[in-house]
Amino acid sequence: MTSTETPEPPSDAEFIARVRAGDLEAFGELFARHHLAAERMARQLVPAADADDLASDAFAKVLDALRNGGGPDISFRAYLLTTVRRVHVDRIRAGKKVQSTDEIESFERTPESFDDPTVTGFESGAAAKAFASLPERWQAVLWHTEVEGEKPATVAPLLGLTPNGVSALAYRAREGLRQAYLQQHLADVAGDRCRWTTERLGAYVRGGLTKREDKQVRAHLDECAKCTAVYLELVEVNSALPALLAPALLGAAGVGYLAATGAHAGGAGILVGLWQKATENSTRTAGTAAGAVVVVLAAILAALALTGGDDKPEAVTPPPSARPTAAPPTVVPPTAVPPSVKPPTVKPPTVKPTTTVPPVPPVEPTDPRPTTQPTDPEPTDPRPTQSQTQTTAPPPITPRPTVPPPTSTPTPPRPTPPPPTTPVLDEGLLTISSPPSGGGSAGAMDGTAQAAPPATEQRILSISVPKGNTKPVVVNIRYGKALGWPVSKNPAGWACVQSTGTCTARKPSAPHRLPISFATPAGGSVADRTFTVSAKTGRLYDDDSQTLVAPEVVDESLLKITTLNPDPNPDAYNRALLVDVPAGASGPVVLQLEYGDSLEWPLPSNTPGWTCRRSVGTCTAANPRKPAPLYAEFEVPTGGGSGQRTFTVKARAGSYRDDDAETLAPVREDDGLLAIVKPGLFNDPNPHRYNRYLLVSGAPRKVSLEISYGSNLTFYLKANRGWTCSRSSDSRRVFCSTDDYRSAAKFDAEFDARPGHGSTNTVSVRAIARGRIDADSVGIPPKNGW
């Protein structure tokens, strides 16, 4: 005798795909799975008599959406319950458009507004945004496990997973919701201290902060009401998801739905929402917030009182085929009684069972002849049967024909559907981990001592199969060009074939751990250093991958910093950054530029052959095989220490690296650079003012002038061709510069002066050009006159 394994039921996702392909029987399966939940939700919105119609309309809406390519992909239950609520809202909207009538009492009462303030407040909060940002698969598992409180074994067929896979997916979904929730709040935080606290609230809830950080967080929460509300809601996200998620999808009816399903929605989530609203607007009084909390507490206590205790199962009406069939009445012919027997006294009828039936009035005997009494047969119908005595001869009774019970037509057995073949992702099937104590070898895992080869990356592959698994367990290992086959011979419990890259477990019910070992890659791109493991047993599968880190190799010839000859701009430091990529290197070529405070970003906005980002100080070569030269131009630093005048370039080409640096010399003193010249009597541009020409020797290109003057002087900022000037904030200093001194006009400084001598009538000029600096001064008016 051979036992056949029961095929696993298809998941909701498979049924949804079949419905979109035109299979209506698949939608019938979805209806059978979820119609009770839809009716429970409908009873929270409309009277019980109308709940079935509302649920049916919602299923019709979902069917239309699926046929048109819309609707859910995985989370059918949550989408269906949301549709029930939306159909109810649509009915209210449609009812408001109907003309009034004299028979208004015959219609169902319509509420004044269909707006749901619970949903309106929640959907604008961070918790709803965080839940909406999660993948649909995570939303589905959170709904079934956290909101409806279903066990993993119940949820597994709906999602096409094993119970272990459901538990693992639920853990990841809860952690993802917490992280997404914190990110939503960080986007709304303005203050630095609030942002610092919000970034650490997750660790604070888990008790993962240091004593100092824990004390600082508590101190801030005592002062900041907004961060306290974030903290309280984060605790609610971790501990009472039903109170947060149900109102988001089901509105105010969510609490009643959870009570109907037996999942108690704690009141903490509602209290947190009220706390947030009480702290959002400082103009609200404390009495308003306190009153709202009291109202919600009363509602929660009432809901718990109504739903607490042992719930009685609802009475279920059996189908017609299961109800008992009443036997037809059997007429017994009258039995003759001897004449000596007195006519019996007529008694009121006896009712069986205790159901109250109006009595039959007694009949006066008109004939002393013996009377007959019908025999009271044993009742076969649960309905009451009456027995009575007659004193008169009954009229001839025509027996009613006995109707045989209907013979049910045997239903032919339904053919057993073929087992489903759609692959099911089980995220708990495969785990890649590092061996303990820094990387034990394969033999150590199975009890045999084996020395680990030098410079290796070891991993352990653990396979967690369903209990009693009999299907083959196959592991496939793929790896990049920089890696090799990682399995040595056949490890204990496995049969491996290098040509196909597969290993098959010898014991499918409890596979051994599979040790693998890669030689540490010497270089290569990320794809070249990545390996991927795929595990499969029956319909279940799981994939995972890791990228090995290649050790960096220092190559002194990778980067060179050279000067340009001829120099395109002698007034600055021009350098060429040259990268020579080794033959064995692969991957992008990146240059990182760092420079001191006396220097500035040296690259133009357009760098041929490179993509540069000033914000992070990096440049990436467009051609990693043969990068183009990168030209940098540094202004001559006017001062600062050696560290402030140093720039460093770090080159990376795959696993190869090289660093180089240079310290630039500051400007040097040159007494012959600047001359302040008074114009002659016949070439003075304005004889009514004091004019002075500022001349720079050496015919440089870039020249900078800093002009300072005393309080008895007035400087007229006139237009000098080729020069750009600006005043400082103290208004007695002017900065002027030109990019081409040879083509610019001579700089003419024009002053007015009040009588006086010393610093109040002194003009000081400092010139910087081509790495040189010179300063000079002159009095106005001069001691010898004009």
Disulfide bonds with the S-S distance in Angstrom:
Cys496-Cys503 2.09
Cys612-Cys619 2.10
Cys725-Cys736 2.10
